[in-house]
Amino acid sequence: MYILFIVLIVIASVLMILAVLAQSPKSGMAANFGASNQVMGVRQTTDFLEKFTWTMAISIVVLSFAATIAMSSHTRSQSKGDNLIEQVMNSESAIPSAVALPAAEEAATESAE
């Protein structure tokens, strides 16, 4: 379920990027030439793109919260068994303390002499 939310977030992000790039700027030098855009229903397209951008932004936020909830339940189901790291840390036979490294033994005998 977590992967599904991540895929939906990526799709919504790409759609939002495309919607933002398709919008015309509201100010600046391009606004002076934008008066002709009001003809033939282009204003409705601008309204649609703005509403679509807000919808995608809200959906990304909601999907992010849903992915966080799904991730925490996913990790809880995996953490019922011991992790490999916890097994290694808790096991007494992981690194025997009686075994010394040969280089350390040589250095100890050379410094003792």
N, C-alpha and C positions, 0 to 999 in steps of 0.2 A: 504494500500500500504506500509505503514511503517513496519508492521509486516512481510510482504513478504521480504522486504530488510533485516530485522534482521535475518530471517530464512536462507536466502541466504548467509549472512555473516557468520553465524555459520557453515553452510555446507562447505563453502570455507575454513574456518579456520581449520576444522577437516581434510579436504583433504590436506591442506598444512602441517599440523602436520604429517600426514601419509607419505607424500612425503619426508619431511625432515628426518624422522626416517628411511626411506628406502634407503636414500643416504649413500654411503660409505664415510668415512672421507678422506679428501684430503691430510692430513699431519699426522704426528705422527707415532707411531709404526705400525699402521695398514697399512700405505702407503708402508712399506717395503714388506708386504705380498700381496699387491694389484696388483703386476705386472701380476699375472695370470688372473686377471679380464679383461684384454684386449683381451683375446681369446674368440672366438665365439660370438662376437657382444655385449658384455656387455657394451662396451663404448657407444653404441647407447642408451642403457637403461639409462645410467648415464646422457647423454645429454637430453634425454626426461624428466627425473626427475627434472633436473635443470631448463629446460624451463617451466615445469609444476609448479614448485615452484614459479618462477617469475610471471607466469600468475595468480596464485592464490593470490599472494601478491598484484599485481596490481588490481585484481578484488575486493579484500577486501577494498582497498583504494577508488575505484570508487563507490562501493556499500555503503561505509560509507558516502561519500558525498551525494549520492542519498537519503540515509536514513535521513540525516540531512535536506535536502530540503523537503522531504516528511513529516518529523516530524514538521517542522515549518509551513507548510501549514495545517497539521492536527490540530495543536494547534491554528492556526488562525481561523479555522472553528469552533472550540469549544469555543473560547473566544468571539464570537459574543454576546452571552448571558452573563449576570453577573455571576460570580463565586459565590459559596455559601459563601466563606470567605468575598468577597466584599459585599454581601448582608447583612451579619451579622455586618460587620464593619460600613456600611452606615446606617443601620436601627437604629432609635432612641429608639425603644422599645426592643432592644436586652438585655440590662442590665439597668434597671431603676436605676437612681442615687438616688432616694428618698428612696429606700429600703435599710435599714441598716441590717447588720448581727446581730443576737441576741448576739453572743459572743462579738462582738465589742461594743454593747450597755452596756453589763454588765461590761466590762473592763473600759468603759468610766465613768460609774456611780461609780465604786469602786475607781477609781483614783480621782474623784471629791470629794469624802467624805473624 
